[in-house]
Amino acid sequence: MITSKPVRLISAFGSPGGHRVEAALRFKGVPYELILEDLCNKSDLLLKHNPVHKLVPVLLHGDRAVCESLVILEYIDEAFDGPPLLPADPYERAMARFWAHFIDHKFPRPLWLSFLSTEGDGGESSLQGFLTEAKQNLALLEVQLKDKGRNTRFFGGDSIGLVDIAASVLAHWLGFYEEIAGVAPLLTAEEYPALSQWAKRYVADETVKQCLPKRSELVATYSASKEMFRAMATSNSM
């Protein structure tokens, strides 16, 4: 384990990917320095250490830079001691990686675009298509949770793991996205009972709460920046 080098996290206020990394570091008990970026005026530090995508989060571990939140989570799990984020069993590890990548690559874009679409984006039919795809993806996550058993608290079992952290955007950010878009709640207890209970457990976790931005501050920050938010939604990165 390479644990003695200083750890810094380049992030931005309200970044779901930044939260992922902060949560993982806190679960591992790793001290870190948080560096918040202005994404409208990106720093030389960010551009130097993520010249490919020029996005947050970026983990700086000594003189090494690691980009992309899921990649960073796996790096943290391997580089630092503490509770594991991935299961010990190879098959279960593979399944955790599968669902984490599913969340990143199949879920966010249609959901966020469904909230941000307007008549100019293709009208009601386009909006309905985005919502249908989002609901289908939520249903798949609902089944995944139910398949783990009635008393399972998290995707990772009894404790928070990689998939839970990857899905944290559903637990905290989803409601705020709905609020600024003025749409009805999508993740309801009636339609997705297991996922709804999981979301409540995640945001209630004492370690998680230490690095969750306040919802009122998220709404205030992003309500005035919808076009930038739209650009983030069309990106494949978190």
C-alpha positions, -999 to 999 in steps of 0.1 A, spaced: 0 0 0 14 34 -10 0 54 19 26 79 30 23 104 1 0 135 4 -34 132 -11 -52 160 -29 -86 160 -46 -94 184 -74 -131 187 -75 -159 213 -79 -188 222 -56 -217 199 -61 -198 174 -83 -212 139 -80 -179 125 -91 -161 145 -66 -185 132 -39 -177 97 -50 -140 102 -44 -145 120 -11 -167 93 2 -142 66 -7 -113 84 10 -134 89 41 -144 53 43 -108 44 40 -98 69 66 -74 88 42 -67 124 50 -69 147 19 -68 183 8 -99 194 -12 -92 218 -40 -124 233 -55 -124 244 -91 -143 271 -110 -153 251 -140 -159 282 -160 -123 293 -154 -103 261 -151 -70 262 -133 -36 253 -147 -35 226 -120 -65 209 -134 -55 213 -171 -20 199 -162 -32 168 -144 -62 160 -167 -52 173 -201 -73 147 -219 -108 155 -206 -101 186 -185 -128 176 -160 -130 169 -123 -125 149 -102 -87 143 -103 -69 126 -74 -33 137 -68 -14 111 -48 21 125 -44 32 132 -79 7 109 -95 -26 120 -110 -56 96 -114 -87 108 -134 -123 95 -139 -142 88 -107 -147 51 -111 -110 46 -119 -101 67 -89 -124 46 -66 -106 14 -77 -72 31 -72 -82 42 -37 -94 6 -29 -60 -8 -39 -37 19 -27 -49 24 8 -58 3 38 -92 3 53 -126 -13 46 -127 -27 11 -149 -11 -15 -150 -42 -37 -158 -78 -26 -130 -104 -21 -146 -129 -44 -135 -125 -81 -170 -130 -95 -186 -106 -71 -159 -80 -79 -166 -84 -116 -203 -79 -109 -197 -48 -88 -176 -34 -117 -203 -42 -142 -230 -24 -123 -208 6 -115 -201 9 -152 -237 4 -160 -246 34 -138 -220 56 -156 -226 46 -192 -263 36 -194 -281 56 -168 -271 93 -164 -274 107 -199 -311 98 -207 -321 108 -172 -305 142 -171 -316 150 -206 -351 140 -197 -351 168 -171 -333 193 -194 -351 187 -227 -373 215 -241 -395 218 -271 -365 228 -292 -348 195 -284 -375 175 -302 -407 181 -283 -428 159 -262 -419 126 -279 -382 132 -272 -389 139 -236 -410 108 -232 -383 87 -248 -357 100 -224 -380 93 -194 -388 58 -207 -351 49 -209 -345 64 -175 -373 43 -159 -361 12 -176 -326 17 -161 -340 24 -127 -360 -8 -129 -329 -28 -136 -312 -13 -105 -343 -21 -85 -342 -58 -95 -305 -59 -87 -311 -47 -52 -341 -71 -47 -320 -101 -60 -296 -95 -31 -323 -104 -5 -349 -87 15 -327 -76 43 -298 -64 22 -291 -27 31 -268 -18 2 -256 -30 -32 -224 -40 -14 -243 -60 12 -244 -48 48 -219 -20 42 -214 7 15 -192 -4 -14 -182 6 -49 -217 3 -65 -233 23 -37 -208 51 -41 -212 49 -79 -250 52 -75 -248 80 -50 -261 105 -76 -295 88 -73 -296 91 -36 -288 129 -33 -286 146 -66 -317 132 -84 -342 151 -63 -323 183 -68 -322 178 -106 -360 172 -105 -365 204 -85 -346 227 -108 -362 211 -139 -397 214 -123 -406 177 -130 -424 151 -108 -402 128 -87 -390 98 -107 -376 76 -79 -407 69 -59 -413 44 -31 -443 31 -49 -425 22 -81 -390 15 -68 -394 5 -31 -360 -12 -27 -341 16 -45 -360 43 -25 -350 26 8 -314 23 -3 -313 60 -11 -325 69 23 -299 46 40 -271 60 18 -276 97 26 -282 88 63 -248 72 67 -226 93 90 -195 90 68 -214 99 37 -231 130 53 -197 145 59 -191 151 22 -227 156 9 -234 192 -4 -266 207 11 -295 204 -14 -305 240 -9 -270 251 -19 -270 228 -49 -303 243 -61 -291 278 -57 -258 272 -75 -272 253 -105 -305 270 -110 -287 299 -126 -264 277 -147 -288 254 -167 -268 256 -199 -236 245 -183 -256 218 -166 -270 207 -199 -234 204 -213 -225 183 -183 -254 160 -189 -244 153 -224 -209 143 -213 -201 107 -205 -180 117 -174 -191 121 -138 
